[in-house]
Amino acid sequence: MFADLIPVISSNFVNPDTIFANNEISLQDIEIYGFDYDYTLAFYSSHLHTLIFNIARDILIEEHRYPEGLREYEYIPDFVIRGLHYDVQKALLMKIDAFHYIQLGTVYRGLHPVTDKEVIAMYEGSHVPLEIMSDFYGKSSHGHTMKQFMDIFSLPEMTLLCCVNDYFMKHNIDYEPVHLYKDVKEAIGDVHVKGIMYRAVEADIEKYICYGEQTQAVLRKLAENGKKMFLITNSPFDFVDRGMKYIVGRDWRDLFDVVIVQADKPGFFNDRRKPFRRLTDQGVLLWDRIHRLEKGQIYKQGNLYEFLRLTGWRGSSVLYFGDHIYSDLADLTLKHGWRTGAIIPELRKEIKIMNTEESRTKDIFNSQFGSLFRTYHNPTYFSRRLSRFADIYMASLSCLLRYDLQHTFFPRRTPLQHESPLWPEQASAGAANTPLKAEAAGVTSSE
Ligand SMILES: [Mg+2]
């Protein structure tokens, strides 16, 4: 394997509970904290991925008439990583860098890698042109043939796609990759929409939800410091209520000034027409017009423009946390000037590996696809968009417990390429006076 180039950091140890800043932000300015629910307040165990995989696989067999032989496939933990691109036409899963280049060695058809030669022949090189890349939200709609999987829930979806592709190829079955992609997407969607996943989690909550005490500690800390809090989730109320009672306790709603369920993000941030609707504790939808968002009530759907009008919570005093960089954070940061925090659970594992491993190769992170954040020489496409849409990022909400609420996060100030002192090899190739400049800047040259 080729070595991944991880930047050399002065101290080898990075605390996995650190909050990292892309953009300067002071918590002193933040009065209002907003949260997504799934994988932000509620962290799920890996059992959930197995559950989603198994149910979706069985839906393919029972409702879409896929071969019975697919039942042999079990969920493969750690086969894929988040942020990968899937070529819907060619049925290939791959990692793409910040400059739209495919990382060779990370292209998979089914469960097996595709040779570099074949990849280069198919794409006439390794660059993916803009018109076939995924759209702004990672989708493959409107003629884009690439889909980017950004959701943590999409790990079982990618794995299922790989398994079904593998089965078809192994048995020499002629199939249309576009149909397969749509069927898998629909089957995975049904696991959520038909409530199968919600019922399974509610029935055995201790098996599925982890680190509840830490989430609770963060929320209590914010409440004790007089911060306002709100929740905007795409999940239904019963599911969120059951989870929050487990994580925080029966009084969880006392902590939140506004609770919005089935918000339909990212539509919530863009579609001005959808009104809020009040939902009773018994799940009955009321028809009256909403003039206020009241504490203790539950609202369904709505839109951000109405939310801003009713709460007056604008601009840089709001910090919103979510794990989906596009659906949760992109519109808020680009259109509304809210501050954003990305929850990236994978960070904890990658930092631990960087702290302990001597051998710096791609496969120490993930045997098939390497690091979520890097290709050999570049940031990944995922990393580039993370740095654009998130002011800060961290492995879990509990990282906030390490900081006081006056803390200012500063990004590491790196010089732009033309500002940095020249490296020795550039100096030797450059003008006669550059070694002096390099020396003055404290760079020791071997020449
Ligand atoms: Mg989420």
Residues whose N, C-alpha, C, O or C-beta is under 5 A from the ligand:
A	BS01	MG	D36 Y37 D38 Y39 T40 D323 H324
